[in-house]
Amino acid sequence: MKKFFLAILLFLVPCSLFLIGCGGVSQDTTPAPDKTSASTEKPASDKKILVAYFSRTGEEYNVGFIKKGNTEVVAEMIAQRTDANLFKIIPERTYPEEYQACTEVAKTEIESNARPALAVDIESIAQYDTIFIGYPIWWGSLPRIVLTFLDSNDFSGKKIVPFCTHGGSGLSSTEREIAQACPNAEVLPGLAIVGKTAHNDKPATEKGVDAWLKTLGY
């Protein structure tokens, strides 16, 4: 009888080993990781992102009178999708609501390379790893108030991601302007959305924003 049970035991042991080795159900004996130990890798959720933008309301080319700026519409979409903080760049002196009058002020500022004063600056840019910078295109350039913001803060070692609304010029030369203003930052490929589309066609704007963010890894 003892020989009979010994034979059965010898038969079962190799079978159970075979099942474990070939993916059969088995108990994982690997020690669980120590939850109290600190990770050396920074979680993606801890990376601080800021969406800073300048956006104008009032009479807008090919759109009409708007109460929310085209760039602000895009900025809010980006912030929502990247879990970012929002900061609105506000000039100390408000630009004219009338479109023609605003273009004249913008042209004067660009020609003189002015730096109009900010109503308020951000408390600290140091806490952010990535900063999205949004603006309308004025005379093929950055609004000078955006350059005031860039000049007022240290972007060294940070990623800057431009986005703009425009009437047909695309990003124009603004990526280069930002790179020149922030030589120690990495400027990533930007996004250009037609102002009329941003204001009147939310699905198309969301599609453009989503596709662009995907190329950036968001």
C-alpha positions as CSV (number, residue, x, y, z in Angstrom):
1,M,0.0,0.0,0.0
2,K,2.9,2.4,0.8
3,K,4.4,1.7,-2.5
4,F,1.1,2.5,-4.2
5,F,0.8,6.0,-2.5
6,L,4.5,6.7,-3.3
7,A,3.9,6.0,-7.0
8,I,0.9,8.4,-7.0
9,L,3.0,11.1,-5.3
10,L,5.8,10.8,-7.8
11,F,3.3,11.1,-10.6
12,L,1.6,14.2,-9.3
13,V,4.7,16.3,-8.4
14,P,6.1,16.5,-12.0
15,C,2.7,17.4,-13.3
16,S,2.2,20.3,-11.0
17,L,5.7,21.6,-11.8
18,F,4.9,21.3,-15.5
19,L,1.7,23.4,-15.1
20,I,3.6,26.2,-13.3
21,G,6.4,26.3,-15.8
22,C,3.9,26.5,-18.8
23,G,1.6,29.2,-17.5
24,G,-0.8,27.3,-15.3
25,V,-2.4,28.8,-12.3
26,S,0.2,29.4,-9.6
27,Q,0.7,31.6,-6.6
28,D,3.0,34.6,-7.1
29,T,5.7,34.4,-4.5
30,T,7.5,37.6,-5.6
31,P,7.8,40.0,-2.6
32,A,5.4,42.9,-2.9
33,P,7.2,46.3,-3.4
34,D,7.8,48.4,-0.3
35,K,5.1,51.1,-0.6
36,T,7.0,53.3,1.8
37,S,10.1,53.6,-0.3
38,A,10.6,56.8,-2.4
39,S,10.5,56.5,-6.2
40,T,13.4,58.1,-8.1
41,E,11.1,58.6,-11.1
42,K,8.9,61.7,-11.1
43,P,5.3,60.8,-11.8
44,A,3.8,62.4,-14.9
45,S,1.0,63.9,-12.7
46,D,3.6,65.8,-10.6
47,K,4.9,67.7,-13.6
48,K,3.5,71.2,-13.4
49,I,2.1,72.7,-16.5
50,L,1.0,76.3,-17.1
51,V,-1.1,77.8,-19.9
52,A,-0.3,81.5,-20.1
53,Y,-2.1,83.5,-22.7
54,F,-3.0,86.9,-24.0
55,S,-6.4,87.2,-25.6
56,R,-8.3,90.3,-26.7
57,T,-12.1,90.9,-26.7
58,G,-14.0,93.5,-28.7
59,E,-14.3,93.9,-32.4
60,E,-12.5,91.0,-34.1
61,Y,-11.6,90.6,-37.8
62,N,-14.0,88.3,-39.7
63,V,-15.8,87.4,-36.5
64,G,-17.6,90.4,-35.1
65,F,-17.8,91.7,-31.5
66,I,-16.7,89.0,-29.1
67,K,-16.9,88.9,-25.3
68,K,-14.4,86.0,-25.0
69,G,-11.2,86.2,-27.0
70,N,-10.4,83.5,-29.6
71,T,-7.1,82.6,-27.9
72,E,-8.8,82.3,-24.6
73,V,-11.1,79.6,-26.1
74,V,-8.1,77.6,-27.2
75,A,-6.2,78.2,-23.9
76,E,-9.1,76.7,-21.9
77,M,-9.2,73.6,-24.1
78,I,-5.5,73.0,-23.7
79,A,-5.6,73.6,-19.9
80,Q,-8.5,71.1,-19.5
81,R,-6.7,68.4,-21.5
82,T,-3.3,68.8,-19.8
83,D,-4.6,69.5,-16.3
84,A,-2.7,72.8,-16.3
85,N,-3.0,76.0,-14.5
86,L,-4.2,79.0,-16.4
87,F,-2.7,82.5,-16.3
88,K,-4.2,85.4,-18.3
89,I,-1.7,88.0,-19.5
90,I,-3.4,91.3,-18.9
91,P,-1.9,94.6,-20.0
92,E,-1.9,97.5,-17.6
93,R,-3.4,99.7,-20.4
94,T,-6.3,98.0,-22.1
95,Y,-6.2,97.8,-25.9
96,P,-9.0,99.5,-27.9
97,E,-12.1,97.4,-28.5
98,E,-12.4,98.8,-32.1
99,Y,-10.5,96.6,-34.5
100,Q,-8.9,99.3,-36.6
101,A,-7.8,101.3,-33.6
102,C,-6.3,98.2,-32.0
103,T,-4.3,97.3,-35.1
104,E,-2.8,100.8,-35.1
105,V,-1.7,100.6,-31.5
106,A,-0.3,97.1,-32.2
107,K,1.6,98.4,-35.2
108,T,3.2,101.2,-33.2
109,E,4.2,98.9,-30.4
110,I,5.8,96.4,-32.9
111,E,7.7,99.1,-34.8
112,S,9.1,100.6,-31.6
113,N,9.7,97.2,-30.1
114,A,7.8,98.4,-27.0
115,R,7.3,96.4,-23.8
116,P,3.9,97.5,-22.5
117,A,3.4,97.1,-18.7
118,L,1.6,94.1,-17.3
119,A,-1.4,94.7,-15.0
120,V,0.0,91.8,-12.8
121,D,2.7,89.2,-13.3
122,I,2.7,85.6,-12.3
123,E,4.0,84.9,-8.8
124,S,6.5,82.3,-9.8
125,I,7.3,80.6,-13.0
126,A,9.9,78.3,-11.3
127,Q,7.3,75.7,-10.2
128,Y,6.4,74.9,-13.8
129,D,8.2,72.4,-16.1
130,T,6.2,73.2,-19.3
131,I,4.6,76.5,-20.3
132,F,2.1,76.8,-23.1
133,I,2.1,80.4,-24.4
134,G,-0.9,81.6,-26.3
135,Y,-1.5,84.8,-28.3
136,P,-3.2,86.3,-31.4
137,I,-1.0,87.1,-34.3
138,W,-0.6,90.9,-34.7
139,W,1.1,92.1,-38.0
140,G,2.8,88.7,-38.4
141,S,4.4,89.0,-34.9
142,L,3.9,88.4,-31.2
143,P,1.9,91.1,-29.4
144,R,4.5,93.1,-27.5
145,I,2.6,92.4,-24.2
146,V,3.6,88.7,-24.6
147,L,7.2,89.7,-25.0
148,T,6.9,91.7,-21.8
149,F,5.7,88.5,-20.1
150,L,8.6,86.5,-21.6
151,D,11.2,89.1,-20.6
152,S,9.8,89.4,-17.1
153,N,10.3,85.7,-16.2
154,D,13.1,83.1,-16.3
155,F,12.3,80.2,-18.7
156,S,15.7,78.6,-18.4
157,G,15.5,74.8,-18.7
158,K,11.8,74.8,-19.4
159,K,9.7,73.7,-22.3
160,I,7.7,76.4,-24.1
161,V,4.8,75.4,-26.3
162,P,3.4,78.2,-28.5
163,F,-0.1,78.4,-29.8
164,C,-1.9,81.1,-31.6
165,T,-5.1,82.3,-33.2
166,H,-4.8,84.1,-36.5
167,G,-6.6,85.4,-39.6
168,G,-4.6,83.5,-42.2
169,S,-0.9,83.9,-41.3
170,G,-0.4,80.8,-39.2
171,L,2.3,81.0,-36.6
172,S,4.3,83.3,-38.8
173,S,7.6,84.2,-37.2
174,T,6.5,83.8,-33.6
175,E,8.2,80.5,-32.8
176,R,11.5,82.2,-33.7
177,E,10.6,85.3,-31.7
178,I,9.9,83.2,-28.6
179,A,13.2,81.2,-29.0
180,Q,15.1,84.5,-29.3
181,A,13.4,85.9,-26.2
182,C,14.0,82.7,-24.2
183,P,17.3,81.3,-25.5
184,N,17.8,78.8,-22.6
185,A,14.4,77.2,-23.1
186,E,13.3,74.4,-25.4
187,V,10.6,75.7,-27.8
188,L,8.4,72.9,-29.1
189,P,6.3,72.9,-32.3
190,G,3.3,75.2,-32.0
191,L,-0.4,75.2,-33.0
192,A,-2.2,77.8,-35.1
193,I,-6.0,78.0,-35.2
194,V,-7.9,80.4,-37.4
195,G,-9.7,82.9,-35.1
196,K,-13.0,82.4,-36.7
197,T,-12.8,78.7,-36.3
198,A,-11.8,79.0,-32.6
199,H,-14.9,81.2,-32.0
200,N,-17.5,79.5,-34.1
201,D,-16.5,75.9,-34.6
202,K,-15.8,74.1,-31.3
203,P,-15.6,70.5,-32.7
204,A,-13.1,71.5,-35.4
205,T,-11.0,73.4,-32.8
206,E,-11.1,70.5,-30.3
207,K,-10.0,68.2,-33.1
208,G,-7.1,70.4,-34.0
209,V,-6.0,70.8,-30.3
210,D,-6.3,67.1,-29.6
211,A,-4.3,66.0,-32.6
212,W,-1.6,68.5,-31.8
213,L,-1.4,67.5,-28.1
214,K,-1.1,63.9,-29.2
215,T,2.0,64.7,-31.2
216,L,3.5,66.3,-28.0
217,G,2.7,63.2,-26.0
218,Y,-0.4,64.4,-24.2
